[in-house]
Amino acid sequence: MTREIEEANVKKWQRNWTQTTKGSITKEYFPNVEERLKMKINLTQNLAAILTGHGKTKAYLHLFKIIKEPTCPCGTAERTTDHVIYECEKLTKQREKLKTTALQKGSWPTNKKDLKREHNRDFVKFIKEILLDKLNAE
């Protein structure tokens, strides 16, 4: 009986998750509630910022008028989480292992769901190496 209740709750949660307009960045990493519940995630401040798109990027800080300019010091775009993961020229070296692993298993750029599901170890290592606070000081 308990298992049936849990399954019903996860299905309800999935319906709500699918229908809500909130959490759009997080949904890209975790579109499926049941899969997410099975994952073990060692959540750090930087990883949480990347997975939610909240805080620690110039675009986010600019949105709340904490900083004046959202542009990345590489000069190519606003520093969003997507820019940090996929494009920023200042992070090419740090991104290389993640990119190499993704290419071995499929393609680059890979989608965010696969970053967490298929390339989690290298993705988390990349996030640890990039030091978002230091990047924002540039």
N, C-alpha and C positions, 0 to 999 in steps of 0.2 A: 504493500500500500504506500509506504513512504517513497519508494522509487517511482511509482506512478505519479505521485504528487510533484516530485522533483522534475520529472520529465515534462509534466504539464506546465510547471513554472518556467522552465527553460524555453518551451515553445511560446509561452506568453511573452517572455522577455524578448525573444527573437522578433516576434511581431512588433512589439513596441520599438525595439532597436531599429528595425527596418523602416518603420513609419516616421520616426522622429526626424526633424530637420537639424537637430543638435548633434554635435560630435562628428561632423563630416570627415575630419582628418582621421580621427580614431577609427571610424568605420572602414576607412581604406585599409588599415592594418588588420582589423578584426571584424570582418563582415558577418562572421558566424559566431554567435554567442557560445554554443556548445563547444566548438573548437577552442575558443579563447579560454573557457573554463578548464580545459584539459592542459593548457600551457602553464609552465612554471616560469614566472617572470621576476627577475631580480630588479625591481624598479628603483632607478636612481633619479635625481632631479633632472639631469640632462635627458635621460631616456623618456621620462614622463613629458618633458617639454617637446620632444620630437614626436612622440606618439599622439599627443593631443594638439600640437600646434600652439600651445599656450605658454607664453613666456620664453625668455632666453633667445629670441631672434629679434633682429632689428625691426622687422616688419611688425611683429607683435607689440614690441615696446613703443614703436611709433604710433600704432593704432590707439594706444592709451596716452599719447602725448608725453611719454616718459623720456623719449629722445626725439631730436628734431628730424633726423634723416634715416629712412629705412633702407637706403642703398647699401649694398655689400661693398666692402673695401676693394673687392676685385673689379668693381665698376660695371658689371654686366647686368645686374638686376637687383631687385629688392632681396634682402636676406630673409627668405622664408625657409620653412623646414624643407620644402622640395629643393630649393636652391642649394641649401647646405648638403643635402644627401646626393643630389644628382649633378649639379652644375658648377659649384663654386671652384674657380681655378686655384684658389688658395688652399683647397683641400684635396687636390689631385693625388698627392702622395698618400695621404691617409685613406682615400677612397680606393686605391689600387687593389688591395687584397679583397675587399668586398666585391669589386667589379670583376676580378679574376675568378672568384668562386662562382659568382652568378653566371658568368659566361661558360664555365665548365658544366653547369647544370641547365643552361638554357640560354637566356639572353640578357643583355644590359642595354638600356635600363630595365630593371625588373619592377614589377608592381610592388606596392607596399605590403600587401598581404604575403607575398612570397619572401619579402625581406625578413619578416618575422617568422614565417613558417619554414622556409627552405634555407635561409642564410642567417639565422638568428645569431649564431656565435660571432660571425664576422661583422654583422650589423651592430651588435652590442659593442664589440671591440672598436669599431669605427666611431660610434657615439662617444665612447670613453676617451678616445684619442683626440677628438676635435676641440675639446675644452670651450664650450659655448661662451662662457663668461669672458674668457680671454679674447675670443673672436669679436665679441661685441665692444670690447675696449679699443679695438682698432679704428 
